[in-house]
Amino acid sequence: MSTTDRVAAGPAVDDPAVHAEVAAAFARYEAALVAGDQAVLNESFWASPDTVRFGIADHQQGIDELRAWRATQGPLDGRDTHDTRITTFGTDTAVVTTLFRYPGRPVVGRQSQTWVRMSVGWRIVSAHVSEIGSAST
């Protein structure tokens, strides 16, 4: 099935206005990661026991576990993202993927997030973070 067929059969994909909203929410989240802004990081996730985050060496199920884990984490100084891709589906759902690096580390991080528009704004409902050797990119 071609991209045109998928768009005609389902929700609008990559509406520019929706894409811009998600890009702004993602940029705010990334800035909070680098700064260690706990309030923005916690606010960025869906406040639900169904929220899931798979980290590099950790796993949180539910917003309470996520907030408790996040409280133990500091700023991510030097984090650099690249190859960020945002795909929106309709007006209320988006998937964001990005690669990231830290100065002096020979690995590449991968991050994927599912964002959903809630009554309070865009929130991450599911996230996954992993690392691979730099030769794999």
Backbone torsions as a table, in degrees:
resi	resn	phi	psi	omega
1	MET	NA	134.2	-179.9
2	SER	-79.1	164.9	177.1
3	THR	-58.3	-40.5	179.2
4	THR	-61.0	-42.7	178.6
5	ASP	-62.7	-42.1	-179.5
6	ARG	-64.3	-42.4	-179.6
7	VAL	-64.0	-43.3	-178.5
8	ALA	-66.0	-31.4	-175.3
9	ALA	-88.5	-12.8	-175.6
10	GLY	-139.7	-158.7	-178.5
11	PRO	-68.5	157.7	176.9
12	ALA	-60.0	135.2	-179.8
13	VAL	-105.5	131.1	174.7
14	ASP	60.7	45.1	170.7
15	ASP	-59.6	127.9	-174.7
16	PRO	-56.9	-39.2	-179.1
17	ALA	-68.1	-42.8	179.0
18	VAL	-67.2	-42.5	178.1
19	HIS	-57.1	-43.7	-179.8
20	ALA	-64.0	-39.4	178.0
21	GLU	-62.8	-46.3	-179.2
22	VAL	-67.4	-39.9	177.9
23	ALA	-59.4	-40.4	178.9
24	ALA	-67.5	-42.1	178.6
25	ALA	-63.8	-41.9	179.0
26	PHE	-65.4	-42.8	178.7
27	ALA	-61.9	-40.3	177.7
28	ARG	-63.2	-43.0	178.5
29	TYR	-62.7	-46.8	-179.4
30	GLU	-63.0	-41.3	177.6
31	ALA	-62.4	-38.1	178.2
32	ALA	-67.3	-36.1	176.2
33	LEU	-60.2	-48.6	-177.9
34	VAL	-64.8	-38.5	-177.6
35	ALA	-84.4	-15.7	-175.3
36	GLY	73.3	31.0	-178.3
37	ASP	-79.7	91.5	-176.1
38	GLN	-58.2	-39.4	-177.4
39	ALA	-61.5	-47.8	-179.7
40	VAL	-68.6	-40.1	179.2
41	LEU	-60.6	-47.2	179.6
42	ASN	-65.8	-39.5	179.6
43	GLU	-65.4	-27.4	-176.0
44	SER	-70.9	-18.2	-179.7
45	PHE	-99.0	150.0	176.1
46	TRP	-60.4	126.2	-179.6
47	ALA	-81.3	75.5	-174.8
48	SER	-145.4	150.9	172.9
49	PRO	-69.4	-9.2	179.5
50	ASP	-92.8	-3.0	177.4
51	THR	-66.9	138.6	-179.5
52	VAL	-130.0	137.1	172.5
53	ARG	-137.2	120.4	172.5
54	PHE	-100.5	118.3	178.4
55	GLY	-99.5	-173.7	-179.5
56	ILE	-65.4	-43.7	-179.1
57	ALA	-134.4	28.1	-175.3
58	ASP	-153.6	169.9	-179.7
59	HIS	-154.7	129.1	176.0
60	GLN	-120.2	132.8	175.1
61	GLN	-117.4	111.0	179.3
62	GLY	97.4	153.0	-175.3
63	ILE	-66.3	-32.4	-179.7
64	ASP	-65.0	-45.3	176.6
65	GLU	-63.1	-40.9	-178.8
66	LEU	-63.7	-45.7	179.9
67	ARG	-64.3	-40.4	178.9
68	ALA	-63.6	-43.6	178.6
69	TRP	-65.6	-45.4	-177.6
70	ARG	-59.3	-34.5	-179.6
71	ALA	-63.1	-19.9	180.0
72	THR	-92.3	-3.3	-174.5
73	GLN	-102.3	141.9	177.2
74	GLY	-97.4	-173.5	177.1
75	PRO	-63.6	155.3	178.7
76	LEU	-106.2	66.8	-177.9
77	ASP	-54.4	134.5	174.8
78	GLY	82.0	-1.6	-180.0
79	ARG	-60.0	131.0	-178.7
80	ASP	-127.0	120.6	178.5
81	THR	-97.6	151.3	175.1
82	HIS	-154.7	164.0	-178.4
83	ASP	54.4	40.8	177.7
84	THR	-74.6	132.2	179.8
85	ARG	-127.9	131.9	178.7
86	ILE	-122.4	126.5	175.2
87	THR	-125.5	125.0	179.6
88	THR	-106.3	149.6	179.5
89	PHE	-129.1	110.6	-174.3
90	GLY	68.3	-151.7	-177.4
91	THR	-102.9	-3.9	-169.9
92	ASP	-129.0	4.4	-177.2
93	THR	-139.1	140.1	178.2
94	ALA	-149.8	153.0	173.2
95	VAL	-120.2	130.2	178.4
96	VAL	-121.1	128.9	173.7
97	THR	-125.4	147.5	177.5
98	THR	-154.3	156.5	170.5
99	LEU	-105.3	151.8	178.4
100	PHE	-145.9	157.7	178.7
101	ARG	-138.5	160.8	171.7
102	TYR	-124.0	143.3	-179.8
103	PRO	-56.3	133.0	175.3
104	GLY	79.1	3.6	179.0
105	ARG	-108.2	130.4	-176.1
106	PRO	-86.0	30.8	179.2
107	VAL	-125.7	159.7	174.5
108	VAL	-114.7	131.2	176.0
109	GLY	-93.0	150.1	176.6
110	ARG	-125.4	138.3	-177.9
111	GLN	-137.5	133.3	173.0
112	SER	-131.8	142.9	-178.4
113	GLN	-140.2	141.9	170.0
114	THR	-105.3	121.0	-179.8
115	TRP	-107.0	139.8	177.3
116	VAL	-132.1	138.0	176.8
117	ARG	-76.4	120.1	176.8
118	MET	-107.2	176.0	178.0
119	SER	-62.6	-23.8	-179.9
120	VAL	-96.0	1.2	-180.0
121	GLY	121.3	-170.8	-178.5
122	TRP	-72.7	132.1	180.0
123	ARG	-136.0	147.1	175.0
124	ILE	-81.1	126.0	178.9
125	VAL	-103.7	-21.1	179.4
126	SER	-153.8	137.0	-179.6
127	ALA	-141.1	149.5	178.2
128	HIS	-141.1	131.7	179.4
129	VAL	-128.2	135.4	176.8
130	SER	-148.7	168.8	177.8
131	GLU	-129.6	149.5	174.5
132	ILE	-136.3	160.2	175.2
133	GLY	-62.9	147.4	-175.9
134	SER	-62.5	-24.2	178.6
135	ALA	-70.2	-14.4	-176.8
136	SER	-85.9	-3.4	-176.5
137	THR	-97.0	NA	NA
